Amino acid sequence: MTRRQLIGFAFAAAGPVSALGLASPAIAFQAARAQPKKKQSALPSLGDFVPYTDPSTENLVVRLTDPERMSVMPPSQNRHVSSESRFLMFSSDRSGNMSPYRLDLRTAEPRQLAEGAGYQPSSLSIDWQEKRALFLSAKRLMRVSLDRLRAETLADEVDGFHINAPLNEIVVLRQGRLQRLGVNAPPLADQVTERGLVSPNGASCCFLRAGEGGECSLWVVAMSGGGKAARVAAGPISNPCWNPDSQTVLFLKQGMIGEAPVSELREALLDGSGDRFVTQTNQFASFCPNGDGSVVVGASRSKAQPHVIITLRSARRDMTLCEHRASRPETVQPVFSPNSRRVYFQSDRDGKPALYAVNVESLVEPTDGTAA
């Protein structure tokens, strides 16, 4: 049985958007809610790919890796799901030590890319052309070709980095200083707490500076250099990421209403005029927008409803995809495929952390991107 047959069977209940006659995400949400659930017979598996029916929603989910061995996804801000060749990047200890892998979504076959002491799983990413993987190993920024597995060192003494945009703009963090890689110029910013994030158009970079009492401030600086960084938001914020249009930075702002925790999705404007409310989330611990920013997917930290949820921004409407039941909801890190047809996430619900996929093509209109 091929991977195409397995995934086609496992996701058959979702149905294509065209078959449902869905004209917009809002109509898709209504149609999905109205559709009757069908009982599923035992589903076939392929390699480590194991489909199952979610107990809360009866949606079909595919576990992609074996929970007897640790497998983790990079942060959602890292580019790690292919738009052309149907693969995703992940890290696993299946060889004994945590190492970077490429998972073929057609065949269910993982391929180890490199190994070595000091590898940092949270740094794994692919370049814009999806030909090379980048990661940190013992504070060295490494680049490995995905076809020949040829490795090279790009920089030393790197604490963090981010790559984005068609020209593969890279910013590195060294001892609190944010710098463009390969550019002989003054640092973009100093006193930086976490790595910077390059905007999709490559024009700007956002970063965090730590404050007091667990609060921090969000800043944006031009990649061209020469200008001052602008503070665009502050408070108990987390999970910053660029809106796909590069015009705003999305983030979560945690708080309390009485004794109940709340988590707001907000966006910061680049001109420094402040931030604005987008929607109230279902206690999101992490989130990611889809390819055009019209929908976000998040992982709830609610103990009563530990779900992966998609939210339609314009209507502020939620749809539960499945349970994640992760012991640490902030590690779920759900992410859309580039074409918005699937959501991938991580959970330790079945043992050690493993990767999962759920089809959303009946709920979300497709965006640019052809595979995954």
C-alpha positions as a Python dict, from the first residue, in 0.01 Angstrom:
ca = {
    (1, 'M'): (0, 0, 0),
    (2, 'T'): (138, 339, -96),
    (3, 'R'): (145, 651, 117),
    (4, 'R'): (-102, 813, -127),
    (5, 'Q'): (-353, 531, -69),
    (6, 'L'): (-311, 549, 307),
    (7, 'I'): (-349, 924, 339),
    (8, 'G'): (-625, 932, 79),
    (9, 'F'): (-816, 672, 278),
    (10, 'A'): (-739, 821, 617),
    (11, 'F'): (-851, 1169, 515),
    (12, 'A'): (-1143, 1067, 296),
    (13, 'A'): (-1400, 1183, 551),
    (14, 'A'): (-1283, 1542, 518),
    (15, 'G'): (-1373, 1560, 149),
    (16, 'P'): (-1235, 1814, -100),
    (17, 'V'): (-1343, 2176, -84),
    (18, 'S'): (-1479, 2165, -440),
    (19, 'A'): (-1701, 1869, -356),
    (20, 'L'): (-1859, 2061, -72),
    (21, 'G'): (-1909, 2370, -287),
    (22, 'L'): (-1735, 2592, -33),
    (23, 'A'): (-1689, 2950, -144),
    (24, 'S'): (-1518, 3090, 165),
    (25, 'P'): (-1365, 2983, 499),
    (26, 'A'): (-1678, 3099, 682),
    (27, 'I'): (-1902, 2880, 465),
    (28, 'A'): (-1656, 2594, 510),
    (29, 'F'): (-1688, 2621, 887),
    (30, 'Q'): (-2068, 2609, 867),
    (31, 'A'): (-2068, 2315, 626),
    (32, 'A'): (-1820, 2118, 835),
    (33, 'R'): (-2032, 2164, 1146),
    (34, 'A'): (-2343, 2045, 960),
    (35, 'Q'): (-2191, 1729, 813),
    (36, 'P'): (-2283, 1405, 993),
    (37, 'K'): (-1998, 1203, 1137),
    (38, 'K'): (-1937, 860, 991),
    (39, 'K'): (-1816, 561, 1186),
    (40, 'Q'): (-1475, 445, 1071),
    (41, 'S'): (-1357, 87, 1037),
    (42, 'A'): (-1001, -13, 1127),
    (43, 'L'): (-758, 193, 920),
    (44, 'P'): (-442, 62, 753),
    (45, 'S'): (-98, 188, 849),
    (46, 'L'): (219, 243, 645),
    (47, 'G'): (557, 234, 817),
    (48, 'D'): (526, 462, 1118),
    (49, 'F'): (217, 632, 971),
    (50, 'V'): (-81, 522, 1184),
    (51, 'P'): (-427, 678, 1126),
    (52, 'Y'): (-687, 692, 1402),
    (53, 'T'): (-1021, 857, 1477),
    (54, 'D'): (-1002, 1146, 1723),
    (55, 'P'): (-1225, 1067, 2024),
    (56, 'S'): (-1358, 1423, 2062),
    (57, 'T'): (-1434, 1521, 1702),
    (58, 'E'): (-1424, 1190, 1511),
    (59, 'N'): (-1189, 1360, 1267),
    (60, 'L'): (-920, 1139, 1121),
    (61, 'V'): (-565, 1203, 1240),
    (62, 'V'): (-242, 1037, 1123),
    (63, 'R'): (43, 978, 1364),
    (64, 'L'): (358, 1016, 1156),
    (65, 'T'): (633, 889, 1391),
    (66, 'D'): (675, 611, 1644),
    (67, 'P'): (606, 735, 2002),
    (68, 'E'): (857, 485, 2140),
    (69, 'R'): (1129, 717, 2007),
    (70, 'M'): (1138, 1093, 2058),
    (71, 'S'): (1046, 1305, 1755),
    (72, 'V'): (1006, 1681, 1776),
    (73, 'M'): (914, 1959, 1536),
    (74, 'P'): (1100, 2289, 1506),
    (75, 'P'): (921, 2605, 1622),
    (76, 'S'): (637, 2710, 1393),
    (77, 'Q'): (834, 3023, 1291),
    (78, 'N'): (1093, 2799, 1124),
    (79, 'R'): (1027, 2695, 767),
    (80, 'H'): (1016, 2314, 789),
    (81, 'V'): (725, 2185, 576),
    (82, 'S'): (791, 2164, 203),
    (83, 'S'): (565, 2338, -48),
    (84, 'E'): (691, 2139, -347),
    (85, 'S'): (827, 1795, -261),
    (86, 'R'): (602, 1667, 19),
    (87, 'F'): (842, 1638, 307),
    (88, 'L'): (884, 1787, 651),
    (89, 'M'): (1184, 1835, 879),
    (90, 'F'): (1199, 1701, 1231),
    (91, 'S'): (1447, 1588, 1496),
    (92, 'S'): (1463, 1243, 1652),
    (93, 'D'): (1672, 1019, 1873),
    (94, 'R'): (1594, 712, 1659),
    (95, 'S'): (1968, 675, 1583),
    (96, 'G'): (2067, 709, 1950),
    (97, 'N'): (2131, 1086, 1962),
    (98, 'M'): (1904, 1372, 1865),
    (99, 'S'): (1967, 1442, 1497),
    (100, 'P'): (1795, 1622, 1207),
    (101, 'Y'): (1574, 1418, 973),
    (102, 'R'): (1378, 1464, 653),
    (103, 'L'): (1044, 1277, 650),
    (104, 'D'): (912, 1183, 306),
    (105, 'L'): (533, 1226, 326),
    (106, 'R'): (482, 1005, 20),
    (107, 'T'): (665, 698, 144),
    (108, 'A'): (675, 749, 524),
    (109, 'E'): (1054, 709, 505),
    (110, 'P'): (1272, 925, 734),
    (111, 'R'): (1626, 1015, 627),
    (112, 'Q'): (1892, 1127, 872),
    (113, 'L'): (2075, 1440, 756),
    (114, 'A'): (2358, 1472, 1005),
    (115, 'E'): (2469, 1377, 1353),
    (116, 'G'): (2699, 1515, 1615),
    (117, 'A'): (2720, 1640, 1970),
    (118, 'G'): (2561, 1973, 2047),
    (119, 'Y'): (2281, 1958, 1790),
    (120, 'Q'): (1992, 2195, 1879),
    (121, 'P'): (1656, 2056, 1757),
    (122, 'S'): (1478, 2391, 1795),
    (123, 'S'): (1707, 2547, 1533),
    (124, 'L'): (1620, 2318, 1240),
    (125, 'S'): (1495, 2495, 926),
    (126, 'I'): (1506, 2477, 547),
    (127, 'D'): (1594, 2751, 303),
    (128, 'W'): (1343, 2920, 73),
    (129, 'Q'): (1429, 2692, -221),
    (130, 'E'): (1388, 2381, -1),
    (131, 'K'): (1725, 2246, -112),
    (132, 'R'): (1923, 2282, 212),
    (133, 'A'): (1868, 2237, 584),
    (134, 'L'): (2017, 2471, 843),
    (135, 'F'): (2068, 2409, 1214),
    (136, 'L'): (2295, 2479, 1509),
    (137, 'S'): (2545, 2226, 1637),
    (138, 'A'): (2775, 2321, 1924),
    (139, 'K'): (2706, 2691, 1845),
    (140, 'R'): (2806, 2644, 1482),
    (141, 'L'): (2554, 2738, 1213),
    (142, 'M'): (2552, 2442, 974),
    (143, 'R'): (2403, 2401, 627),
    (144, 'V'): (2343, 2058, 471),
    (145, 'S'): (2226, 1985, 116),
    (146, 'L'): (1918, 1761, 122),
    (147, 'D'): (2023, 1557, -181),
    (148, 'R'): (2394, 1484, -121),
    (149, 'L'): (2403, 1549, 256),
    (150, 'R'): (2709, 1768, 209),
    (151, 'A'): (2763, 1982, 521),
    (152, 'E'): (2934, 2317, 564),
    (153, 'T'): (2980, 2563, 849),
    (154, 'L'): (2839, 2912, 785),
    (155, 'A'): (2925, 3080, 1116),
    (156, 'D'): (3066, 3010, 1462),
    (157, 'E'): (2963, 3122, 1812),
    (158, 'V'): (2597, 3154, 1715),
    (159, 'D'): (2333, 3149, 1991),
    (160, 'G'): (2034, 3155, 1756),
    (161, 'F'): (1936, 3232, 1397),
    (162, 'H'): (1643, 3266, 1158),
    (163, 'I'): (1625, 3235, 780),
    (164, 'N'): (1343, 3363, 560),
    (165, 'A'): (1251, 3543, 236),
    (166, 'P'): (1332, 3445, -125),
    (167, 'L'): (1694, 3565, -93),
    (168, 'N'): (1747, 3351, 219),
    (169, 'E'): (1812, 3641, 454),
    (170, 'I'): (1974, 3513, 774),
    (171, 'V'): (1999, 3693, 1106),
    (172, 'V'): (2213, 3549, 1383),
    (173, 'L'): (2219, 3617, 1755),
    (174, 'R'): (2560, 3643, 1919),
    (175, 'Q'): (2598, 3746, 2283),
    (176, 'G'): (2280, 3953, 2275),
    (177, 'R'): (2359, 4121, 1943),
    (178, 'L'): (2146, 4071, 1634),
    (179, 'Q'): (2342, 4066, 1307),
    (180, 'R'): (2283, 3993, 941),
    (181, 'L'): (2495, 3702, 831),
    (182, 'G'): (2750, 3784, 564),
    (183, 'V'): (2704, 4160, 587),
    (184, 'N'): (2986, 4378, 714),
    (185, 'A'): (2776, 4628, 906),
    (186, 'P'): (2699, 4726, 1266),
    (187, 'P'): (2458, 4500, 1455),
    (188, 'L'): (2088, 4551, 1387),
    (189, 'A'): (2021, 4563, 1763),
    (190, 'D'): (2173, 4476, 2099),
    (191, 'Q'): (2035, 4360, 2436),
    (192, 'V'): (1831, 4104, 2244),
    (193, 'T'): (1689, 3820, 2452),
    (194, 'E'): (1577, 3577, 2182),
    (195, 'R'): (1673, 3527, 1819),
    (196, 'G'): (1527, 3766, 1564),
    (197, 'L'): (1266, 3665, 1306),
    (198, 'V'): (1305, 3781, 946),
    (199, 'S'): (984, 3896, 775),
    (200, 'P'): (861, 3697, 472),
    (201, 'N'): (958, 3982, 237),
    (202, 'G'): (1304, 4011, 394),
    (203, 'A'): (1265, 4382, 475),
    (204, 'S'): (1233, 4370, 855),
    (205, 'C'): (1327, 4171, 1161),
    (206, 'C'): (1137, 4144, 1490),
    (207, 'F'): (1286, 4043, 1825),
    (208, 'L'): (1219, 4037, 2199),
    (209, 'R'): (1388, 4210, 2490),
    (210, 'A'): (1329, 4075, 2840),
    (211, 'G'): (1168, 4297, 3103),
    (212, 'E'): (1074, 4251, 3466),
    (213, 'G'): (824, 4008, 3613),
    (214, 'G'): (819, 3780, 3311),
    (215, 'E'): (718, 4059, 3075),
    (216, 'C'): (904, 4156, 2762),
    (217, 'S'): (896, 4405, 2478),
    (218, 'L'): (862, 4337, 2106),
    (219, 'W'): (1075, 4536, 1865),
    (220, 'V'): (1106, 4569, 1487),
    (221, 'V'): (1413, 4688, 1293),
    (222, 'A'): (1480, 4729, 920),
    (223, 'M'): (1707, 4465, 771),
    (224, 'S'): (1886, 4734, 573),
    (225, 'G'): (2037, 4866, 895),
    (226, 'G'): (2113, 5226, 979),
    (227, 'G'): (1779, 5287, 1149),
    (228, 'K'): (1671, 5255, 1509),
    (229, 'A'): (1459, 4965, 1626),
    (230, 'A'): (1098, 5055, 1713),
    (231, 'R'): (918, 4909, 2012),
    (232, 'V'): (582, 4785, 1886),
    (233, 'A'): (436, 4600, 2189),
    (234, 'A'): (510, 4516, 2552),
    (235, 'G'): (370, 4301, 2831),
    (236, 'P'): (324, 3929, 2899),
    (237, 'I'): (361, 3837, 2533),
    (238, 'S'): (483, 3519, 2368),
    (239, 'N'): (504, 3333, 2037),
    (240, 'P'): (573, 3631, 1805),
    (241, 'C'): (547, 3553, 1434),
    (242, 'W'): (511, 3754, 1117),
    (243, 'N'): (180, 3791, 941),
    (244, 'P'): (234, 3648, 589),
    (245, 'D'): (199, 3996, 433),
    (246, 'S'): (495, 4123, 642),
    (247, 'Q'): (291, 4425, 754),
    (248, 'T'): (228, 4323, 1116),
    (249, 'V'): (369, 4091, 1382),
    (250, 'L'): (124, 3855, 1550),
    (251, 'F'): (170, 3743, 1910),
    (252, 'L'): (-11, 3601, 2212),
    (253, 'K'): (-77, 3810, 2520),
    (254, 'Q'): (-149, 3612, 2835),
    (255, 'G'): (-358, 3744, 3124),
    (256, 'M'): (-627, 3670, 3381),
    (257, 'I'): (-994, 3759, 3412),
    (258, 'G'): (-1065, 3691, 3776),
    (259, 'E'): (-917, 3346, 3832),
    (260, 'A'): (-956, 3238, 3470),
    (261, 'P'): (-653, 3251, 3237),
    (262, 'V'): (-704, 3422, 2903),
    (263, 'S'): (-492, 3438, 2590),
    (264, 'E'): (-545, 3713, 2332),
    (265, 'L'): (-419, 3709, 1977),
    (266, 'R'): (-292, 4055, 1893),
    (267, 'E'): (-92, 4218, 1615),
    (268, 'A'): (168, 4493, 1631),
    (269, 'L'): (196, 4763, 1365),
    (270, 'L'): (540, 4836, 1223),
    (271, 'D'): (519, 5213, 1264),
    (272, 'G'): (536, 5186, 1642),
    (273, 'S'): (181, 5318, 1689),
    (274, 'G'): (93, 5023, 1913),
    (275, 'D'): (-79, 4689, 1886),
    (276, 'R'): (-441, 4590, 1833),
    (277, 'F'): (-674, 4312, 1936),
    (278, 'V'): (-737, 4034, 1681),
    (279, 'T'): (-938, 3774, 1872),
    (280, 'Q'): (-978, 3599, 2204),
    (281, 'T'): (-831, 3250, 2181),
    (282, 'N'): (-924, 2931, 2360),
    (283, 'Q'): (-624, 2959, 2595),
    (284, 'F'): (-372, 2918, 2311),
    (285, 'A'): (-24, 2823, 2428),
    (286, 'S'): (114, 2841, 2073),
    (287, 'F'): (-24, 2924, 1728),
    (288, 'C'): (60, 2977, 1363),
    (289, 'P'): (-120, 3158, 1075),
    (290, 'N'): (-194, 2991, 744),
    (291, 'G'): (-46, 3105, 412),
    (292, 'D'): (-259, 3419, 371),
    (293, 'G'): (-318, 3497, 741),
    (294, 'S'): (-695, 3445, 722),
    (295, 'V'): (-691, 3150, 963),
    (296, 'V'): (-474, 3059, 1261),
    (297, 'V'): (-422, 2722, 1423),
    (298, 'G'): (-349, 2700, 1794),
    (299, 'A'): (-295, 2456, 2078),
    (300, 'S'): (-513, 2511, 2384),
    (301, 'R'): (-360, 2487, 2730),
    (302, 'S'): (-704, 2407, 2877),
    (303, 'K'): (-688, 2092, 3090),
    (304, 'A'): (-1055, 2020, 3026),
    (305, 'Q'): (-1027, 2070, 2648),
    (306, 'P'): (-668, 2004, 2534),
    (307, 'H'): (-746, 2063, 2167),
    (308, 'V'): (-587, 2176, 1843),
    (309, 'I'): (-817, 2451, 1716),
    (310, 'I'): (-842, 2660, 1400),
    (311, 'T'): (-979, 3014, 1423),
    (312, 'L'): (-1122, 3215, 1135),
    (313, 'R'): (-993, 3567, 1195),
    (314, 'S'): (-1263, 3762, 1013),
    (315, 'A'): (-1554, 3589, 1187),
    (316, 'R'): (-1366, 3511, 1511),
    (317, 'R'): (-1504, 3160, 1494),
    (318, 'D'): (-1336, 2845, 1625),
    (319, 'M'): (-1337, 2487, 1501),
    (320, 'T'): (-1185, 2203, 1702),
    (321, 'L'): (-971, 1969, 1491),
    (322, 'C'): (-866, 1709, 1744),
    (323, 'E'): (-723, 1648, 2089),
    (324, 'H'): (-352, 1698, 2145),
    (325, 'R'): (-338, 1590, 2513),
    (326, 'A'): (24, 1701, 2540),
    (327, 'S'): (173, 1725, 2888),
    (328, 'R'): (316, 2065, 2787),
    (329, 'P'): (77, 2246, 2548),
    (330, 'E'): (342, 2502, 2451),
    (331, 'T'): (535, 2221, 2276),
    (332, 'V'): (246, 2126, 2045),
    (333, 'Q'): (343, 2405, 1800),
    (334, 'P'): (80, 2337, 1530),
    (335, 'V'): (163, 2459, 1181),
    (336, 'F'): (-18, 2468, 847),
    (337, 'S'): (126, 2312, 534),
    (338, 'P'): (216, 2587, 282),
    (339, 'N'): (-104, 2518, 85),
    (340, 'S'): (-317, 2522, 405),
    (341, 'R'): (-453, 2173, 335),
    (342, 'R'): (-309, 2007, 644),
    (343, 'V'): (-205, 2087, 999),
    (344, 'Y'): (96, 1923, 1162),
    (345, 'F'): (160, 1918, 1535),
    (346, 'Q'): (357, 1747, 1810),
    (347, 'S'): (235, 1563, 2119),
    (348, 'D'): (348, 1311, 2381),
    (349, 'R'): (-7, 1176, 2420),
    (350, 'D'): (100, 822, 2317),
    (351, 'G'): (437, 807, 2493),
    (352, 'K'): (739, 1008, 2382),
    (353, 'P'): (682, 1317, 2166),
    (354, 'A'): (562, 1225, 1816),
    (355, 'L'): (436, 1407, 1506),
    (356, 'Y'): (74, 1413, 1387),
    (357, 'A'): (-120, 1538, 1084),
    (358, 'V'): (-485, 1625, 1025),
    (359, 'N'): (-653, 1727, 700),
    (360, 'V'): (-828, 2067, 695),
    (361, 'E'): (-905, 2113, 325),
    (362, 'S'): (-1279, 2107, 391),
    (363, 'L'): (-1241, 2391, 643),
    (364, 'V'): (-980, 2624, 496),
    (365, 'E'): (-939, 2757, 144),
    (366, 'P'): (-608, 2654, -17),
    (367, 'T'): (-324, 2902, -34),
    (368, 'D'): (-4, 2922, -238),
    (369, 'G'): (190, 2597, -216),
    (370, 'T'): (134, 2270, -396),
    (371, 'A'): (231, 1986, -167),
    (372, 'A'): (268, 1865, 193),
}
